[in-house]
């Protein structure tokens, strides 16, 4: 049994059962929504402290969770652009939190934790997308050329 796919070239939508396609779309929407939901939780825990020392544990969580969300999207879609949707929604939330609110409040301030949070949220998932989009196809093409 194969995973439900959206936009994969090896199987068309007519060959799949409608329930699998619907499950794949529902899973993709859920993963994209989770990108925004986890951002909201991570940004609330970003100003954590241990004693008097800032301890941004949510930056580590952002690295792991965004990577898992992108890997989850890889089970549903094959395009790296579609796989990046949870991280893109996470980035939209990041940009919104950088702007001032109605009372002039800014959630993400100009401390060292904000660029760390951005880097941890984007670099691991971007590295995986680079590997899936460029390294893996080049490696497979090299193996096919040797045969």
NUGU-779157 format. One record per atom (N, C-alpha, C): residue number from 1; residue in one letter; atom name; x, y, z. Coordinates in nm, 4 decimals. Example, Ala and Ser with C-alpha at 12.3 -4.5 7.8 and 13.67 -1.06 7.14 Angstrom:
! residues 2
1, a, N, 1.3190, -0.5690, 0.7800
1, a, CA, 1.2300, -0.4500, 0.7800
1, a, C, 1.3200, -0.3300, 0.7800
2, s, N, 1.2850, -0.2250, 0.7080
2, s, CA, 1.3670, -0.1060, 0.7140
2, s, C, 1.2900, 0.0030, 0.7870
***
This chain:
! residues 147
1, x, N, 0.0835, -0.1165, 0.0000
1, x, CA, 0.0000, 0.0000, 0.0000
1, x, C, 0.0889, 0.1240, 0.0000
2, x, N, 0.0608, 0.2187, -0.0824
2, x, CA, 0.1429, 0.3382, -0.0939
2, x, C, 0.0762, 0.4544, -0.0222
3, x, N, 0.1542, 0.5554, 0.0072
3, x, CA, 0.1026, 0.6746, 0.0721
3, x, C, 0.0234, 0.7564, -0.0283
4, x, N, -0.0766, 0.8313, 0.0177
4, x, CA, -0.1503, 0.9168, -0.0741
4, x, C, -0.0589, 1.0250, -0.1293
5, x, N, -0.0751, 1.0561, -0.2557
5, x, CA, 0.0132, 1.1526, -0.3199
5, x, C, -0.0680, 1.2646, -0.3824
6, x, N, -0.0047, 1.3794, -0.3902
6, x, CA, -0.0630, 1.4936, -0.4585
6, x, C, 0.0384, 1.5395, -0.5602
7, x, N, 0.0067, 1.5320, -0.6860
7, x, CA, 0.0912, 1.5857, -0.7905
7, x, C, 0.2124, 1.5015, -0.8238
8, x, N, 0.2166, 1.3773, -0.7865
8, x, CA, 0.3288, 1.2929, -0.8251
8, x, C, 0.3092, 1.2471, -0.9681
9, x, N, 0.4172, 1.2373, -1.0405
9, x, CA, 0.4066, 1.2062, -1.1829
9, x, C, 0.3879, 1.0576, -1.2091
10, x, N, 0.4287, 0.9717, -1.1152
10, x, CA, 0.4189, 0.8310, -1.1459
10, x, C, 0.2769, 0.7757, -1.1367
11, x, N, 0.1845, 0.8452, -1.0711
11, x, CA, 0.0460, 0.7981, -1.0667
11, x, C, -0.0469, 0.9176, -1.0851
12, x, N, -0.1508, 0.8970, -1.1577
12, x, CA, -0.2454, 1.0057, -1.1810
12, x, C, -0.3611, 0.9950, -1.0828
13, x, N, -0.4399, 1.0987, -1.0733
13, x, CA, -0.5517, 1.1019, -0.9800
13, x, C, -0.6589, 1.0008, -1.0182
14, x, N, -0.6696, 0.9663, -1.1472
14, x, CA, -0.7702, 0.8701, -1.1899
14, x, C, -0.7366, 0.7296, -1.1409
15, x, N, -0.6071, 0.6998, -1.1250
15, x, CA, -0.5657, 0.5676, -1.0810
15, x, C, -0.5813, 0.5500, -0.9307
16, x, N, -0.5865, 0.6579, -0.8554
16, x, CA, -0.5975, 0.6501, -0.7109
16, x, C, -0.7430, 0.6434, -0.6691
17, x, N, -0.7636, 0.5869, -0.5534
17, x, CA, -0.8977, 0.5889, -0.4963
17, x, C, -0.9253, 0.7289, -0.4454
18, x, N, -1.0496, 0.7760, -0.4559
18, x, CA, -1.0796, 0.9128, -0.4115
18, x, C, -1.0512, 0.9354, -0.2626
19, x, N, -1.0678, 0.8334, -0.1818
19, x, CA, -1.0422, 0.8486, -0.0389
19, x, C, -0.8967, 0.8775, -0.0089
20, x, N, -0.8049, 0.8160, -0.0853
20, x, CA, -0.6629, 0.8413, -0.0638
20, x, C, -0.6252, 0.9831, -0.1030
21, x, N, -0.6808, 1.0324, -0.2111
21, x, CA, -0.6520, 1.1694, -0.2527
21, x, C, -0.7049, 1.2683, -0.1501
22, x, N, -0.8253, 1.2446, -0.1013
22, x, CA, -0.8842, 1.3322, -0.0004
22, x, C, -0.8036, 1.3267, 0.1295
23, x, N, -0.7573, 1.2085, 0.1666
23, x, CA, -0.6752, 1.1959, 0.2874
23, x, C, -0.5425, 1.2692, 0.2704
24, x, N, -0.4843, 1.2626, 0.1511
24, x, CA, -0.3590, 1.3336, 0.1260
24, x, C, -0.3763, 1.4837, 0.1340
25, x, N, -0.4849, 1.5343, 0.0772
25, x, CA, -0.5114, 1.6788, 0.0831
25, x, C, -0.5372, 1.7212, 0.2271
26, x, N, -0.6144, 1.6416, 0.3005
26, x, CA, -0.6432, 1.6744, 0.4407
26, x, C, -0.5154, 1.6738, 0.5237
27, x, N, -0.4276, 1.5773, 0.4999
27, x, CA, -0.3013, 1.5722, 0.5724
27, x, C, -0.2131, 1.6919, 0.5389
28, x, N, -0.2096, 1.7315, 0.4120
28, x, CA, -0.1296, 1.8475, 0.3723
28, x, C, -0.1819, 1.9752, 0.4384
29, x, N, -0.3123, 1.9929, 0.4407
29, x, CA, -0.3718, 2.1113, 0.5044
29, x, C, -0.3432, 2.1107, 0.6542
30, x, N, -0.3517, 1.9936, 0.7162
30, x, CA, -0.3241, 1.9824, 0.8586
30, x, C, -0.1781, 2.0148, 0.8903
31, x, N, -0.0867, 1.9692, 0.8076
31, x, CA, 0.0550, 1.9980, 0.8305
31, x, C, 0.0862, 2.1464, 0.8123
32, x, N, 0.0234, 2.2102, 0.7150
32, x, CA, 0.0444, 2.3542, 0.6949
32, x, C, -0.0125, 2.4326, 0.8130
33, x, N, -0.1302, 2.3931, 0.8606
33, x, CA, -0.1887, 2.4594, 0.9775
33, x, C, -0.1014, 2.4385, 1.1010
34, x, N, -0.0442, 2.3197, 1.1143
34, x, CA, 0.0444, 2.2928, 1.2273
34, x, C, 0.1693, 2.3796, 1.2233
35, x, N, 0.2143, 2.4187, 1.1045
35, x, CA, 0.3270, 2.5106, 1.0944
35, x, C, 0.2981, 2.6426, 1.1642
36, x, N, 0.1781, 2.6938, 1.1461
36, x, CA, 0.1392, 2.8191, 1.2108
36, x, C, 0.1107, 2.7983, 1.3590
37, x, N, 0.0472, 2.6886, 1.3914
37, x, CA, 0.0135, 2.6601, 1.5304
37, x, C, 0.1386, 2.6404, 1.6159
38, x, N, 0.2336, 2.5653, 1.5655
38, x, CA, 0.3567, 2.5458, 1.6426
38, x, C, 0.4364, 2.6749, 1.6529
39, x, N, 0.4299, 2.7599, 1.5516
39, x, CA, 0.4977, 2.8895, 1.5617
39, x, C, 0.4404, 2.9699, 1.6776
40, x, N, 0.3088, 2.9703, 1.6907
40, x, CA, 0.2461, 3.0477, 1.7979
40, x, C, 0.2920, 2.9993, 1.9357
41, x, N, 0.3032, 2.8693, 1.9524
41, x, CA, 0.3488, 2.8158, 2.0808
41, x, C, 0.4977, 2.8445, 2.1013
42, x, N, 0.5764, 2.8273, 1.9961
42, x, CA, 0.7210, 2.8497, 2.0078
42, x, C, 0.7529, 2.9948, 2.0408
43, x, N, 0.6824, 3.0883, 1.9799
43, x, CA, 0.7127, 3.2297, 2.0036
43, x, C, 0.6723, 3.2709, 2.1456
44, x, N, 0.5747, 3.2022, 2.2026
44, x, CA, 0.5373, 3.2336, 2.3407
44, x, C, 0.6434, 3.1868, 2.4398
45, x, N, 0.7131, 3.0784, 2.4089
45, x, CA, 0.8160, 3.0274, 2.4977
45, x, C, 0.9561, 3.0775, 2.4634
46, x, N, 0.9697, 3.1625, 2.3638
46, x, CA, 1.1014, 3.2127, 2.3260
46, x, C, 1.1680, 3.2931, 2.4374
47, x, N, 1.0967, 3.3785, 2.5106
47, x, CA, 1.1654, 3.4540, 2.6176
47, x, C, 1.1770, 3.3761, 2.7493
48, x, N, 1.2040, 3.2462, 2.7422
48, x, CA, 1.2206, 3.1657, 2.8635
48, x, C, 1.3551, 3.1939, 2.9286
49, x, N, 1.3577, 3.1803, 3.0587
49, x, CA, 1.4798, 3.2049, 3.1363
49, x, C, 1.5033, 3.0881, 3.2305
50, x, N, 1.6297, 3.0598, 3.2549
50, x, CA, 1.6703, 2.9722, 3.3648
50, x, C, 1.7474, 3.0621, 3.4595
51, x, N, 1.6851, 3.0950, 3.5694
51, x, CA, 1.7428, 3.1935, 3.6602
51, x, C, 1.7395, 3.3299, 3.5933
52, x, N, 1.8573, 3.3911, 3.5775
52, x, CA, 1.8664, 3.5207, 3.5114
52, x, C, 1.9200, 3.5095, 3.3692
53, x, N, 1.9393, 3.3858, 3.3207
53, x, CA, 1.9982, 3.3634, 3.1888
53, x, C, 1.8900, 3.3288, 3.0877
54, x, N, 1.8863, 3.3982, 2.9729
54, x, CA, 1.7889, 3.3617, 2.8699
54, x, C, 1.8168, 3.2203, 2.8171
55, x, N, 1.7124, 3.1418, 2.8038
55, x, CA, 1.7256, 3.0044, 2.7573
55, x, C, 1.6175, 2.9783, 2.6524
56, x, N, 1.6443, 3.0099, 2.5249
56, x, CA, 1.5412, 2.9974, 2.4207
56, x, C, 1.5253, 2.8527, 2.3722
57, x, N, 1.4654, 2.7685, 2.4538
57, x, CA, 1.4461, 2.6280, 2.4196
57, x, C, 1.3530, 2.6129, 2.2999
58, x, N, 1.2671, 2.7107, 2.2778
58, x, CA, 1.1733, 2.6997, 2.1656
58, x, C, 1.2451, 2.7099, 2.0309
59, x, N, 1.3666, 2.7646, 2.0272
59, x, CA, 1.4427, 2.7657, 1.9021
59, x, C, 1.4804, 2.6233, 1.8626
60, x, N, 1.5174, 2.5419, 1.9605
60, x, CA, 1.5465, 2.4017, 1.9330
60, x, C, 1.4198, 2.3285, 1.8891
61, x, N, 1.3095, 2.3569, 1.9548
61, x, CA, 1.1825, 2.2957, 1.9153
61, x, C, 1.1442, 2.3367, 1.7735
62, x, N, 1.1706, 2.4625, 1.7371
62, x, CA, 1.1391, 2.5088, 1.6015
62, x, C, 1.2195, 2.4313, 1.4985
63, x, N, 1.3462, 2.4049, 1.5282
63, x, CA, 1.4303, 2.3299, 1.4346
63, x, C, 1.3760, 2.1895, 1.4136
64, x, N, 1.3424, 2.1222, 1.5209
64, x, CA, 1.2963, 1.9838, 1.5121
64, x, C, 1.1559, 1.9763, 1.4509
65, x, N, 1.0662, 2.0590, 1.4977
65, x, CA, 0.9269, 2.0505, 1.4523
65, x, C, 0.9132, 2.0900, 1.3064
66, x, N, 0.9818, 2.1947, 1.2621
66, x, CA, 0.9724, 2.2339, 1.1212
66, x, C, 1.0310, 2.1263, 1.0302
67, x, N, 1.1380, 2.0631, 1.0727
67, x, CA, 1.1948, 1.9534, 0.9950
67, x, C, 1.0970, 1.8371, 0.9860
68, x, N, 1.0322, 1.8043, 1.0958
68, x, CA, 0.9342, 1.6947, 1.0954
68, x, C, 0.8138, 1.7306, 1.0090
69, x, N, 0.7698, 1.8557, 1.0121
69, x, CA, 0.6570, 1.8964, 0.9278
69, x, C, 0.6911, 1.8851, 0.7797
70, x, N, 0.8125, 1.9252, 0.7425
70, x, CA, 0.8542, 1.9146, 0.6019
70, x, C, 0.8675, 1.7682, 0.5616
71, x, N, 0.9205, 1.6864, 0.6499
71, x, CA, 0.9304, 1.5439, 0.6196
71, x, C, 0.7918, 1.4801, 0.6095
72, x, N, 0.6978, 1.5279, 0.6881
72, x, CA, 0.5605, 1.4802, 0.6774
72, x, C, 0.4974, 1.5201, 0.5449
73, x, N, 0.5262, 1.6412, 0.5002
73, x, CA, 0.4753, 1.6829, 0.3692
73, x, C, 0.5378, 1.6009, 0.2576
74, x, N, 0.6590, 1.5516, 0.2779
74, x, CA, 0.7251, 1.4699, 0.1761
74, x, C, 0.6540, 1.3375, 0.1545
75, x, N, 0.5755, 1.2917, 0.2515
75, x, CA, 0.4992, 1.1690, 0.2320
75, x, C, 0.3748, 1.1924, 0.1484
76, x, N, 0.3344, 1.3166, 0.1355
76, x, CA, 0.2112, 1.3489, 0.0635
76, x, C, 0.2388, 1.4074, -0.0738
77, x, N, 0.3405, 1.4911, -0.0854
77, x, CA, 0.3730, 1.5576, -0.2122
77, x, C, 0.5160, 1.5250, -0.2508
78, x, N, 0.5479, 1.5448, -0.3770
78, x, CA, 0.6847, 1.5168, -0.4211
78, x, C, 0.7618, 1.6427, -0.4581
79, x, N, 0.6957, 1.7527, -0.4741
79, x, CA, 0.7608, 1.8775, -0.5118
79, x, C, 0.8206, 1.9462, -0.3887
80, x, N, 0.9493, 1.9840, -0.3949
80, x, CA, 1.0082, 2.0555, -0.2806
80, x, C, 0.9372, 2.1880, -0.2510
81, x, N, 0.8806, 2.2503, -0.3521
81, x, CA, 0.8076, 2.3751, -0.3276
81, x, C, 0.6834, 2.3500, -0.2423
82, x, N, 0.6145, 2.2416, -0.2689
82, x, CA, 0.4964, 2.2081, -0.1882
82, x, C, 0.5372, 2.1589, -0.0492
83, x, N, 0.6516, 2.0911, -0.0407
83, x, CA, 0.7000, 2.0445, 0.0892
83, x, C, 0.7326, 2.1606, 0.1810
84, x, N, 0.7676, 2.2744, 0.1246
84, x, CA, 0.8098, 2.3884, 0.2052
84, x, C, 0.6931, 2.4704, 0.2602
85, x, N, 0.5701, 2.4358, 0.2279
85, x, CA, 0.4562, 2.5162, 0.2725
85, x, C, 0.4479, 2.5331, 0.4246
86, x, N, 0.4689, 2.4295, 0.5078
86, x, CA, 0.4636, 2.4548, 0.6528
86, x, C, 0.5677, 2.5565, 0.6998
87, x, N, 0.6865, 2.5532, 0.6409
87, x, CA, 0.7907, 2.6483, 0.6801
87, x, C, 0.7574, 2.7883, 0.6278
88, x, N, 0.6982, 2.7964, 0.5095
88, x, CA, 0.6586, 2.9277, 0.4572
88, x, C, 0.5503, 2.9909, 0.5441
89, x, N, 0.4558, 2.9116, 0.5904
89, x, CA, 0.3533, 2.9644, 0.6809
89, x, C, 0.4173, 3.0043, 0.8134
90, x, N, 0.5145, 2.9277, 0.8592
90, x, CA, 0.5889, 2.9617, 0.9804
90, x, C, 0.6592, 3.0964, 0.9622
91, x, N, 0.7178, 3.1178, 0.8433
91, x, CA, 0.7852, 3.2448, 0.8153
91, x, C, 0.6881, 3.3621, 0.8097
92, x, N, 0.5688, 3.3395, 0.7569
92, x, CA, 0.4667, 3.4453, 0.7561
92, x, C, 0.4331, 3.4846, 0.8996
93, x, N, 0.4164, 3.3853, 0.9865
93, x, CA, 0.3927, 3.4152, 1.1279
93, x, C, 0.5083, 3.4911, 1.1901
94, x, N, 0.6311, 3.4564, 1.1516
94, x, CA, 0.7499, 3.5259, 1.2027
94, x, C, 0.7485, 3.6728, 1.1618
95, x, N, 0.7181, 3.6990, 1.0360
95, x, CA, 0.7160, 3.8372, 0.9873
95, x, C, 0.6039, 3.9164, 1.0547
96, x, N, 0.4893, 3.8534, 1.0753
96, x, CA, 0.3787, 3.9222, 1.1430
96, x, C, 0.4178, 3.9572, 1.2860
97, x, N, 0.4891, 3.8690, 1.3528
97, x, CA, 0.5299, 3.8969, 1.4905
97, x, C, 0.6415, 4.0005, 1.4998
98, x, N, 0.7102, 4.0274, 1.3902
98, x, CA, 0.8118, 4.1330, 1.3898
98, x, C, 0.7496, 4.2721, 1.3817
99, x, N, 0.6287, 4.2814, 1.3322
99, x, CA, 0.5633, 4.4115, 1.3180
99, x, C, 0.4979, 4.4514, 1.4499
100, x, N, 0.4668, 4.5782, 1.4612
100, x, CA, 0.4029, 4.6274, 1.5834
100, x, C, 0.2532, 4.5994, 1.5793
101, x, N, 0.1998, 4.5746, 1.6968
101, x, CA, 0.0571, 4.5507, 1.7102
101, x, C, -0.0180, 4.6808, 1.7264
102, x, N, -0.1476, 4.6734, 1.7559
102, x, CA, -0.2276, 4.7952, 1.7682
102, x, C, -0.1845, 4.8856, 1.8831
103, x, N, -0.1296, 4.8293, 1.9886
103, x, CA, -0.0842, 4.9115, 2.1011
103, x, C, 0.0631, 4.9430, 2.0958
104, x, N, 0.1285, 4.9080, 1.9857
104, x, CA, 0.2706, 4.9328, 1.9725
104, x, C, 0.3572, 4.8202, 2.0263
105, x, N, 0.2949, 4.7087, 2.0643
105, x, CA, 0.3703, 4.5952, 2.1170
105, x, C, 0.4360, 4.5180, 2.0039
106, x, N, 0.5553, 4.4684, 2.0305
106, x, CA, 0.6283, 4.3843, 1.9360
106, x, C, 0.6573, 4.2528, 2.0080
107, x, N, 0.6162, 4.1413, 1.9485
107, x, CA, 0.6349, 4.0113, 2.0135
107, x, C, 0.7795, 3.9660, 2.0021
108, x, N, 0.8375, 3.9760, 1.8830
108, x, CA, 0.9776, 3.9384, 1.8625
108, x, C, 1.0616, 4.0656, 1.8692
109, x, N, 1.1401, 4.0759, 1.9736
109, x, CA, 1.2183, 4.1972, 1.9954
109, x, C, 1.3541, 4.1869, 1.9276
110, x, N, 1.4389, 4.2856, 1.9514
110, x, CA, 1.5703, 4.2905, 1.8874
110, x, C, 1.6788, 4.2278, 1.9746
111, x, N, 1.6464, 4.1200, 2.0424
111, x, CA, 1.7482, 4.0495, 2.1211
111, x, C, 1.8136, 3.9411, 2.0354
112, x, N, 1.9144, 3.8762, 2.0883
112, x, CA, 1.9876, 3.7735, 2.0143
112, x, C, 1.9038, 3.6480, 1.9914
113, x, N, 1.7955, 3.6329, 2.0666
113, x, CA, 1.7145, 3.5129, 2.0514
113, x, C, 1.6312, 3.5141, 1.9236
114, x, N, 1.5989, 3.6298, 1.8711
114, x, CA, 1.5162, 3.6362, 1.7501
114, x, C, 1.5894, 3.5829, 1.6268
115, x, N, 1.7128, 3.6253, 1.5964
115, x, CA, 1.7801, 3.5643, 1.4814
115, x, C, 1.8128, 3.4166, 1.5029
116, x, N, 1.8389, 3.3779, 1.6284
116, x, CA, 1.8603, 3.2365, 1.6572
116, x, C, 1.7337, 3.1561, 1.6289
117, x, N, 1.6206, 3.2103, 1.6693
117, x, CA, 1.4913, 3.1466, 1.6453
117, x, C, 1.4646, 3.1336, 1.4952
118, x, N, 1.4935, 3.2376, 1.4189
118, x, CA, 1.4748, 3.2335, 1.2736
118, x, C, 1.5667, 3.1294, 1.2098
119, x, N, 1.6925, 3.1295, 1.2483
119, x, CA, 1.7876, 3.0347, 1.1899
119, x, C, 1.7509, 2.8911, 1.2238
120, x, N, 1.7149, 2.8663, 1.3473
120, x, CA, 1.6789, 2.7300, 1.3871
120, x, C, 1.5488, 2.6846, 1.3218
121, x, N, 1.4596, 2.7766, 1.2933
121, x, CA, 1.3335, 2.7392, 1.2302
121, x, C, 1.3449, 2.7142, 1.0814
122, x, N, 1.4435, 2.7756, 1.0157
122, x, CA, 1.4509, 2.7686, 0.8699
122, x, C, 1.5639, 2.6792, 0.8191
123, x, N, 1.6807, 2.6827, 0.8809
123, x, CA, 1.7979, 2.6141, 0.8255
123, x, C, 1.7835, 2.4619, 0.8203
124, x, N, 1.7393, 2.3932, 0.9268
124, x, CA, 1.7265, 2.2474, 0.9143
124, x, C, 1.6247, 2.2051, 0.8087
125, x, N, 1.5105, 2.2706, 0.8050
125, x, CA, 1.4096, 2.2376, 0.7044
125, x, C, 1.4577, 2.2739, 0.5645
126, x, N, 1.5277, 2.3864, 0.5513
126, x, CA, 1.5836, 2.4241, 0.4217
126, x, C, 1.6911, 2.3286, 0.3749
127, x, N, 1.7715, 2.2789, 0.4675
127, x, CA, 1.8720, 2.1792, 0.4322
127, x, C, 1.8083, 2.0506, 0.3827
128, x, N, 1.7015, 2.0082, 0.4483
128, x, CA, 1.6309, 1.8873, 0.4037
128, x, C, 1.5679, 1.9092, 0.2666
129, x, N, 1.5095, 2.0267, 0.2442
129, x, CA, 1.4498, 2.0572, 0.1136
129, x, C, 1.5569, 2.0605, 0.0052
130, x, N, 1.6738, 2.1157, 0.0365
130, x, CA, 1.7841, 2.1162, -0.0592
130, x, C, 1.8264, 1.9737, -0.0913
131, x, N, 1.8356, 1.8906, 0.0101
131, x, CA, 1.8742, 1.7509, -0.0113
131, x, C, 1.7718, 1.6782, -0.0972
132, x, N, 1.6424, 1.6997, -0.0687
132, x, CA, 1.5382, 1.6322, -0.1472
132, x, C, 1.5274, 1.6877, -0.2885
133, x, N, 1.5533, 1.8173, -0.3051
133, x, CA, 1.5343, 1.8800, -0.4349
133, x, C, 1.6533, 1.8714, -0.5282
134, x, N, 1.7749, 1.8692, -0.4741
134, x, CA, 1.8939, 1.8740, -0.5589
134, x, C, 1.9882, 1.7556, -0.5407
135, x, N, 2.0197, 1.7212, -0.4176
135, x, CA, 2.1191, 1.6166, -0.3942
135, x, C, 2.0644, 1.4792, -0.4295
136, x, N, 1.9463, 1.4465, -0.3806
136, x, CA, 1.8879, 1.3153, -0.4065
136, x, C, 1.8611, 1.2901, -0.5545
137, x, N, 1.8018, 1.3860, -0.6310
137, x, CA, 1.7847, 1.3614, -0.7747
137, x, C, 1.9182, 1.3482, -0.8489
138, x, N, 2.0190, 1.4246, -0.8099
138, x, CA, 2.1497, 1.4133, -0.8758
138, x, C, 2.2130, 1.2782, -0.8462
139, x, N, 2.1971, 1.2320, -0.7235
139, x, CA, 2.2503, 1.1018, -0.6870
139, x, C, 2.1785, 0.9906, -0.7645
140, x, N, 2.0453, 1.0019, -0.7764
140, x, CA, 1.9696, 0.9012, -0.8524
140, x, C, 2.0023, 0.9058, -1.0001
141, x, N, 2.0259, 1.0261, -1.0540
141, x, CA, 2.0630, 1.0372, -1.1955
141, x, C, 2.2009, 0.9780, -1.2195
142, x, N, 2.2905, 0.9945, -1.1235
142, x, CA, 2.4242, 0.9349, -1.1365
142, x, C, 2.4185, 0.7838, -1.1327
143, x, N, 2.3324, 0.7283, -1.0491
143, x, CA, 2.3170, 0.5831, -1.0427
143, x, C, 2.2541, 0.5300, -1.1708
144, x, N, 2.1582, 0.6045, -1.2264
144, x, CA, 2.0926, 0.5601, -1.3498
144, x, C, 2.1897, 0.5668, -1.4684
145, x, N, 2.2815, 0.6640, -1.4667
145, x, CA, 2.3780, 0.6767, -1.5768
145, x, C, 2.4813, 0.5654, -1.5725
146, x, N, 2.5124, 0.5141, -1.4529
146, x, CA, 2.6102, 0.4075, -1.4398
146, x, C, 2.5572, 0.2719, -1.4842
147, x, N, 2.4256, 0.2563, -1.4880
147, x, CA, 2.3679, 0.1268, -1.5242
147, x, C, 2.3747, 0.0981, -1.6675
***
